Amino acid sequence: MIDLDVIRNQLLSHPEMQEALAEMRAFILERFPEATFRAYVGDEPLGVYLATTVDVDDPDELLDVVIDRVLDLQIEQGIPLHVLPLRTPERNAKMLAEQASTISYALGD
């Protein structure tokens, strides 16, 4: 029987993965010095996900910076690393307030 927890732990702690994570964190911090990170193993698809919180309106700004390197790691080096961009809670709250204001205005409130 295959123990998925063992596989997940081995994937996250593998030296090549640790090197790729360190490289990706450093690369992101050059462009987004306030970025914070959380790495975890996910199943869809199986790989290591680097959840990266940045203070931007559009999280795709982060993907624009890293996509070429992420694809190189995945395709050329066989390292299943995925970058998941996230907004800061403050940015999310600001955007939700703006949306609520727009909806309220549209409804005539």
N, C-alpha and C positions, 0 to 999 in steps of 0.2 A: 504494500500500500504506500502511495506517495504522500508525504507529509508536506502540504502546501506552505505551512508556516516556516518549515525549514528552508524550502526553496526561496520564499520571500526574504528571509533573513540573509541567506547566502547571496541573493541578488543585490540587496542593499549594501552589504558589507564587502562585496568583491572589490579588490584593489583597482581594477579598471573603472568600475562604476564610481568609486570614491574619487579617483583622479578626474573623471568627467564631471562629477558634481562640483569639485573644487574649481575646475576650469570655468564651468558655466557660471558659478557664483561670482568669480572674479570678473568675468566678462560682463555680466549684468551690472555689477557694482560700478564699473567704469562709466556707464551711461546713466544709471539710476542709483546714486550713492545711498539713498534712503531705503533701498529695497531690503525686505526681510524674506527669509526662506524657511520652508519646511519640506523635507524630503520624506516620501513614503512610497511603499509598494502598492500599486493598483493592479486591478485585474482586467480592465477593458481599455486597451489591451494590456497584457501583462508587461510590467515595466516599472521603472522608478519615476515617480512624478516629483518635480521640483516646483512646489507651489510657491509662487513669487508674488509678494504684495508690493505694489508700487503706487505712488500717488499720481495717477494719470486719469484723464477722462475716458480714454479708449485703451483698454488693455492690449489691443492689437499693436500698440506702439512698441510694447515689449517684444512681442512675437516678431515684428519687423526686424528688430535688432538681432535676434538669436536664431531665426529659422534656418539659415544656411548652415550654421554650425550644428544645430540639433539634427538636421537631416544627414549631415556628414557622419555624425556619431552613430546614428541609427543604421544608415545604409552601408557606409564604407567600413565602419568599425564594429558593427553588430551590437552596439550598446543601446539597450532599450530605455533611453532617457527622454522624458517628455517634460516640457516646461508649461506650467499652468499659470497664466497671469491672473492676478486678483487685484481689485481696487482696495484701497484702504477703507476701513469702516467710515472714516470721516468723509471721504469722497463719495461713498455710497449714500450716506445720509444727505449730503448736499444735493446729489442728483435726484434722490427721492423727493426731497423738499421742492426742488424745481419742477419736477413732474406733477406733484400735488398742486402746486400753484398754477401751473398751466391748465390742469384739468378743472380746477376751481374757477378759473377765469373763463374757460370755454363753457362751463355750465351756468355762468352768470352769478356765481356765489359771491 
